[in-house]
Amino acid sequence: MKRYFGYLSAIVLLAVAVACSNNRYEDYMTVIPKDAQGVAAVRFDNVVNKTGVARSPLIRLALSKMSSAMSADVETKVKALIDDPSLSGIDFSSPAYAFVINRQTIGVTMKVEDASLLDELVSTMVKLDFCTKAKKSNDYQWTSLADGSARMVYSDNTLLLVFSNTEQAKSLDQMMLDMMRLDADDSFVTTPQFAKLSEQKFEDLQVYFNLGVEGIKQADFLKELLPKGAKPADYEFVAGLNLREGGVDVQGLLFSTNEKAQEEFDSYFASFKPMKGDYINKIPVGSKVWVCMGTDGNKLVDLMKRVPKIKEVLLAAGFVIDAEQMLRAIDGDMMIYMKPEKEEVGMYAQLGNSDFMKDVDSWMESAEKYGYSLKLEGTGKYQVQGDDIDLHWALDDNQLYVGTSTYQPLSVQGQNKHAEDMDDALFYAFIDLNFQHVIANSVVIKSTQPGEIIIKADIASFPEILWKGL
């Protein structure tokens, strides 16, 4: 029995060891320092295949212009590399990582599959005056791009390229040597941020950055989404992108590894909650844009009022009707739709209460005082008119309507093709762009948790349209 127990223990330990060594990261990734301020991963094989870049007119044009400066054997090698990138010795099926280690230094690391083939690639680049001849030092091969903009070092499994405008050659080499020798514990690959990056469903392109980093334009917008008084450095952003036939899919997540900061963020964005499905199959026919969400009106208004322009609109509306009070009464599903051809916009929402109705008479007096007209169109139906406004709103049982057209009760419009995808959503939007004559046919925007955004864009004739545009 003891012997069988020993065998079982060995099998369990082996299984654990295999699971723990399941290539969550590889050696070439460990060169990324733990304090990297931004990291991007690119699957070049996917991008090249999906965009057809190797077959594009740009590549053929570049080759034709370069051929006069190449010897016959070099031209043959270049064409062979374009047809089969694996001849470079680099594994393009593994993601390449670009990372920022200070404001003026950018590193790129790629997996080396065959160092001897990489030696041949460098020799070919030397003949084309793209880089200097490789020299061996500290068990690594070293070279620089001919224009001096980057330094490159590689081993049997790792290629590291560093672009820097500030480092002196000697100190840059030492920095790169230190990075090549980094232990995993001192690397980005053992951080929670890397784990979040790896969790992204889409892997053609993945991006991470901390919101506290200056100089990242996208961070300025994201900082506006944080709770009041929050420290940007406590929050981070990861995103993944996939190209596909007929479109592009993107997934992003704003998060914090600081538990308290994440709790504040979750609480602040609790205005969105899972939809119950009241409007999933009631999208008005002809809508080119529609949005469905589960909503806590009080928290939604607090969130909206952080945007100065929305705050001004709510304040101005208060001279006629108390729009803020109406919105705060929402508790449940909400739908906003738009029919651009008819210049029609409307909102339907489930209410938690209708307490605001007790003030309707005073709204009528206030509207007249400020030069507007608020009149009763029927039971629970109203119209507000003025020089710059013609708006209808209605209360029907526990449902609120606000829009540019007279209120019409909703009925089932037919099965919504997005219904199944909306089941777990806090927020779901569909935008039909065909009437705008832009590249994308339609865009879907979805969120299933605070800080998350998923975008699915359908693009006509992708990727051919990309190369035609260029």
C-alpha positions in Angstrom: 0.0 0.0 0.0 2.8 2.4 0.9 4.5 1.7 -2.4 1.3 2.6 -4.3 0.8 5.7 -2.2 4.4 6.7 -3.1 3.6 6.2 -6.8 0.4 8.3 -6.4 2.4 11.1 -4.6 5.0 11.1 -7.4 2.3 11.4 -10.1 0.6 14.2 -8.2 3.9 16.1 -7.7 4.7 15.6 -11.4 1.3 16.9 -12.4 1.8 20.0 -10.2 5.3 20.6 -11.6 4.0 20.4 -15.2 1.1 22.7 -14.4 3.4 25.2 -12.8 5.8 25.1 -15.7 3.0 25.5 -18.3 5.0 28.3 -20.2 3.1 31.2 -18.7 6.2 33.0 -19.7 9.4 32.1 -21.6 13.0 33.1 -21.1 13.0 35.8 -23.8 10.2 37.6 -21.9 12.1 37.9 -18.7 14.3 40.8 -20.1 11.4 43.2 -19.5 12.1 44.9 -16.2 9.5 44.8 -13.4 9.2 48.6 -13.4 8.4 48.8 -17.1 6.0 51.8 -17.6 4.3 50.4 -20.6 4.3 47.1 -22.5 2.9 46.0 -25.8 2.8 42.5 -27.3 2.4 41.8 -31.0 1.8 38.5 -32.8 3.5 39.3 -36.0 2.5 36.0 -37.7 -1.2 36.8 -37.1 -0.9 40.4 -38.2 1.0 39.6 -41.3 -1.4 36.8 -42.3 -4.6 38.7 -41.6 -3.6 42.0 -43.2 -1.9 40.4 -46.2 1.1 42.7 -45.7 3.5 40.3 -47.3 1.4 40.3 -50.5 0.8 44.1 -50.4 1.8 46.4 -53.3 3.9 48.3 -50.8 6.2 45.4 -50.2 6.6 44.8 -54.0 7.3 48.4 -54.6 9.9 48.5 -51.8 11.6 45.4 -53.2 11.7 46.8 -56.7 13.4 50.0 -55.5 15.9 48.1 -53.3 16.8 45.5 -55.9 19.2 47.7 -57.8 21.3 48.1 -54.6 21.3 44.3 -53.9 23.5 41.6 -55.2 21.6 38.6 -56.7 22.2 36.4 -53.7 21.1 39.0 -51.2 17.9 39.7 -53.2 17.2 36.0 -53.3 17.6 35.8 -49.5 15.4 38.9 -48.9 12.6 37.4 -51.1 12.9 34.1 -49.3 12.6 35.8 -45.9 9.4 37.5 -47.0 7.9 34.2 -48.2 9.1 32.4 -45.1 9.9 34.6 -42.0 11.1 31.6 -40.0 14.3 31.7 -42.1 15.2 34.7 -40.0 15.7 32.5 -37.0 13.1 34.4 -35.1 9.9 32.7 -33.8 7.2 35.0 -35.2 4.5 32.7 -33.8 5.5 33.9 -30.3 4.6 37.5 -29.3 7.2 40.2 -29.6 7.2 42.6 -26.7 7.9 46.3 -26.9 8.3 48.1 -23.6 9.2 51.5 -22.1 11.8 51.5 -19.3 12.1 55.3 -19.1 10.7 58.1 -21.1 13.4 57.9 -23.7 14.3 54.3 -23.8 12.3 51.6 -25.6 13.1 47.9 -25.7 11.9 45.1 -28.0 12.4 41.4 -27.2 11.6 38.5 -29.5 12.1 34.8 -29.2 15.0 33.3 -31.1 14.3 29.9 -32.5 17.5 29.3 -34.4 20.5 31.5 -33.6 22.5 30.3 -36.6 19.8 31.6 -39.0 19.7 34.8 -37.0 23.5 35.1 -37.6 22.8 34.8 -41.4 20.1 37.4 -41.2 22.5 39.9 -39.5 25.1 39.1 -42.2 22.5 39.9 -44.9 21.6 43.2 -43.1 25.3 44.1 -43.0 25.5 43.7 -46.8 22.5 46.0 -47.1 24.2 48.5 -44.8 21.3 48.2 -42.3 23.5 47.3 -39.3 27.1 46.8 -38.2 28.9 43.5 -38.2 28.1 41.4 -35.1 30.7 41.0 -32.4 30.6 38.4 -29.6 30.9 39.6 -26.0 29.8 38.1 -22.6 28.4 35.1 -24.5 26.1 37.3 -26.6 26.2 38.6 -30.2 26.1 42.5 -30.4 25.3 44.8 -33.3 23.8 48.2 -33.9 21.6 49.6 -36.6 23.6 51.5 -39.2 22.0 54.9 -38.3 22.9 54.4 -34.7 19.3 54.6 -33.5 19.3 51.2 -31.8 21.5 48.6 -30.3 20.9 44.8 -30.6 22.0 41.8 -28.6 21.0 38.2 -28.9 21.5 34.7 -27.5 20.3 31.2 -28.4 16.8 32.1 -27.2 16.4 35.9 -26.9 16.8 38.9 -29.1 16.8 42.3 -27.4 16.7 45.6 -29.4 16.9 48.9 -27.5 16.2 52.4 -28.9 17.7 55.2 -26.7 18.6 58.8 -27.2 20.2 59.3 -23.9 22.4 56.4 -23.0 26.1 56.4 -23.8 27.2 53.3 -25.7 29.0 51.7 -22.7 26.2 52.3 -20.2 23.6 51.2 -22.7 25.5 47.9 -23.2 25.7 47.4 -19.5 22.0 48.1 -19.1 21.2 45.6 -21.9 23.5 43.0 -20.4 21.7 43.4 -17.0 18.4 42.9 -18.8 19.5 39.8 -20.6 20.5 38.3 -17.2 17.4 39.3 -15.3 15.9 36.7 -12.9 12.2 36.1 -13.4 11.5 37.5 -9.9 12.9 40.9 -11.0 11.0 40.8 -14.3 7.6 42.1 -15.5 6.5 38.5 -16.2 6.0 37.7 -12.5 3.8 40.8 -11.8 0.0 40.9 -11.5 0.1 43.4 -14.4 1.5 40.7 -16.7 -1.1 38.3 -15.5 -3.8 40.8 -16.4 -2.2 41.4 -19.8 -2.1 37.6 -20.5 -5.8 37.3 -19.6 -6.9 39.4 -22.5 -8.9 37.3 -24.9 -7.5 39.0 -28.0 -3.7 38.5 -28.6 -2.8 39.9 -32.0 -1.9 43.1 -30.1 -1.9 43.5 -26.4 -1.1 46.7 -24.5 -0.4 47.7 -20.8 0.3 51.0 -19.2 0.0 52.7 -15.8 -2.2 55.8 -15.7 0.4 57.6 -13.7 2.9 57.7 -16.6 3.1 61.1 -18.2 3.1 61.6 -21.9 0.6 58.9 -22.8 -2.3 60.7 -24.5 -4.8 57.9 -24.0 -4.2 58.1 -20.2 -5.6 61.6 -20.0 -9.0 60.4 -21.1 -8.9 57.3 -18.8 -7.9 59.5 -15.8 -11.3 61.3 -16.1 -13.1 58.0 -15.4 -11.5 57.6 -12.0 -13.2 58.3 -8.7 -12.8 61.9 -7.4 -9.4 62.3 -5.7 -8.1 59.0 -7.0 -4.3 58.7 -7.7 -3.8 57.8 -11.3 -0.6 55.8 -10.4 -2.9 53.4 -8.5 -4.7 52.5 -11.8 -3.7 50.6 -14.9 -5.0 49.7 -18.3 -4.7 46.6 -20.4 -6.1 45.9 -23.8 -6.1 43.2 -26.5 -6.9 43.5 -30.2 -7.6 40.8 -32.8 -7.9 41.2 -36.5 -10.4 38.9 -38.2 -11.9 38.5 -41.7 -14.3 41.4 -41.9 -13.4 43.2 -38.8 -11.5 44.1 -35.6 -12.2 43.1 -32.0 -10.9 45.0 -29.0 -11.0 44.2 -25.3 -9.9 46.7 -22.6 -9.9 46.8 -18.8 -9.2 49.6 -16.4 -8.1 48.1 -13.0 -6.0 48.5 -9.9 -3.8 46.0 -8.1 -4.4 48.2 -5.0 -7.3 46.4 -3.3 -8.8 49.6 -1.8 -8.5 51.5 -5.0 -10.2 48.7 -6.9 -13.0 48.7 -4.4 -13.5 52.4 -4.8 -13.5 52.0 -8.5 -16.1 49.2 -8.4 -18.3 51.2 -6.0 -18.1 54.4 -8.1 -19.2 52.6 -11.3 -22.0 50.6 -9.6 -24.4 52.8 -11.6 -24.2 49.9 -14.2 -25.7 46.6 -13.2 -26.7 43.4 -15.2 -29.6 43.9 -17.5 -32.9 42.1 -16.9 -33.7 42.1 -20.6 -36.7 44.4 -20.6 -35.7 46.0 -23.9 -33.6 43.3 -25.6 -36.2 42.5 -28.2 -38.0 45.9 -28.3 -35.4 48.0 -30.2 -37.5 50.4 -32.3 -37.5 49.5 -36.0 -35.1 51.6 -38.1 -32.8 52.5 -35.2 -29.2 53.0 -36.4 -27.9 53.5 -32.9 -29.2 51.8 -29.8 -27.9 51.3 -26.3 -29.2 49.0 -23.5 -28.0 49.0 -19.9 -28.9 48.1 -16.4 -28.9 51.3 -14.3 -29.0 52.8 -10.9 -30.2 56.3 -11.6 -28.7 58.0 -8.6 -25.2 56.7 -9.2 -25.6 57.3 -13.0 -26.4 61.0 -12.5 -23.4 61.3 -10.1 -21.2 59.8 -12.8 -22.7 62.0 -15.6 -22.2 65.2 -13.6 -18.5 64.6 -13.6 -18.6 65.7 -17.3 -18.9 69.5 -17.3 -21.0 69.7 -20.4 -23.5 67.2 -19.1 -23.7 69.0 -15.8 -24.5 72.2 -17.6 -27.2 70.6 -19.7 -28.9 69.1 -16.5 -28.7 72.5 -14.9 -30.2 74.3 -17.9 -33.0 71.7 -18.2 -33.9 72.4 -14.6 -35.4 75.7 -15.6 -38.1 73.8 -17.4 -38.3 70.2 -16.0 -36.2 68.6 -13.3 -34.3 66.2 -15.6 -31.9 65.2 -12.8 -34.8 64.1 -10.6 -36.3 62.1 -13.4 -33.0 60.3 -14.1 -32.4 59.6 -10.5 -35.7 57.7 -10.4 -34.4 55.1 -12.9 -33.8 51.7 -11.4 -33.6 48.9 -13.9 -33.1 48.6 -17.6 -32.7 51.6 -19.8 -32.6 51.9 -23.6 -31.5 54.8 -25.8 -32.1 54.7 -29.5 -31.5 57.0 -32.5 -33.0 57.2 -36.0 -30.8 59.8 -37.9 -32.8 59.8 -41.0 -35.9 60.9 -39.1 -33.9 63.0 -36.6 -35.5 61.0 -33.9 -33.9 60.2 -30.5 -35.6 58.5 -27.6 -35.0 56.9 -24.2 -37.1 54.3 -22.4 -36.3 53.4 -18.8 -37.7 51.3 -15.9 -38.3 53.4 -12.8 -37.9 52.7 -9.1 -40.3 55.5 -8.2 -42.3 58.3 -9.8 -41.9 60.8 -6.9 -40.8 63.6 -9.3 -44.4 63.7 -10.7 -45.5 65.7 -7.6 -43.6 68.7 -9.0 -45.1 68.7 -12.5 -47.4 71.7 -11.8 -44.5 73.8 -10.7 -42.6 72.8 -13.8 -45.3 74.2 -16.0 -45.1 77.5 -14.1 -41.3 77.5 -14.4 -41.4 76.7 -18.1 -43.7 79.6 -18.8 -41.5 81.9 -16.8 -38.4 81.1 -18.9 -40.2 81.3 -22.3 -41.1 77.6 -22.7 -44.3 75.7 -23.0 -45.0 72.5 -21.0 -48.3 71.0 -22.0 -50.2 67.8 -21.2 -50.8 65.7 -24.4 -52.7 62.9 -22.6 -52.6 60.8 -19.5 -49.0 60.9 -18.3 -47.9 62.4 -21.6 -46.2 65.8 -21.9 -44.5 68.1 -24.4 -41.9 70.8 -23.8 -41.5 73.4 -26.5 -39.4 76.5 -27.0 -37.0 78.2 -29.5 -34.4 75.6 -29.0 -36.3 72.5 -27.8 -39.2 70.3 -28.8 -39.2 67.4 -26.4 -41.8 64.8 -25.4 -41.8 62.8 -22.2 -44.2 60.3 -20.7 -44.8 58.2 -17.6 -46.5 54.8 -18.3 -46.8 52.6 -15.2 -43.2 52.2 -14.0 -41.7 53.3 -17.3 -40.3 56.6 -18.3 -40.0 57.9 -21.9 -38.1 61.0 -23.1 -37.7 61.7 -26.8 -38.2 63.9 -29.8 -41.3 62.0 -30.9 -44.7 61.5 -29.3 -44.6 58.6 -26.9 -45.5 55.2 -28.3 -45.7 52.0 -26.1 -43.1 49.5 -27.0 -43.9 46.1 -28.4 -41.8 43.2 -29.4 -40.0 44.1 -32.7 -38.7 40.7 -33.5 -35.8 38.6 -32.3 -32.7 40.8 -31.7 -29.7 39.0 -33.3 -27.5 40.4 -30.4 -29.8 39.1 -27.7 -27.7 36.1 -26.6 -24.5 38.3 -26.5 -26.3 40.7 -24.2 -27.2 38.2 -21.4 -24.2 38.9 -19.2 -23.8 42.6 -20.1 -24.0 45.7 -17.9 -23.9 47.9 -21.1 -24.5 47.0 -24.7 -24.5 49.4 -27.7 -24.9 48.9 -31.4 -24.0 51.5 -34.0 -24.9 51.0 -37.7 -22.5 53.1 -39.7 -23.6 52.2 -43.2 -25.5 55.4 -43.6 -22.4 57.4 -42.8 -20.4 55.8 -45.6 -17.3 55.2 -43.4 -15.0 52.2 -43.5 -16.7 50.3 -40.7 -20.2 48.8 -41.4 -21.1 48.6 -37.7 -19.7 48.7 -34.2 -20.8 46.9 -31.1 -19.6 48.1 -27.7 -20.1 46.0 -24.6 -19.2 45.9 -20.9 -19.6 43.0 -18.4 -17.7 44.4 -15.4 -16.7 47.8 -14.1 -13.8 49.2 -16.2 -14.2 46.8 -19.0 -14.9 47.7 -22.7 -15.3 45.2 -25.6 -15.5 46.6 -29.1 -16.4 44.6 -32.2 -16.1 46.5 -35.5 -17.2 45.0 -38.8 -15.2 46.5 -41.7 -16.0 46.1 -45.4 -13.4 44.3 -47.5 -10.9 44.2 -44.7 -7.8 43.9 -45.1 -7.8 44.9 -48.8 -9.3 48.3 -48.0 -6.3 49.0 -45.8 -3.8 48.6 -48.7 -6.1 50.5 -51.1 -6.1 53.4 -48.7 -2.3 53.4 -48.6 
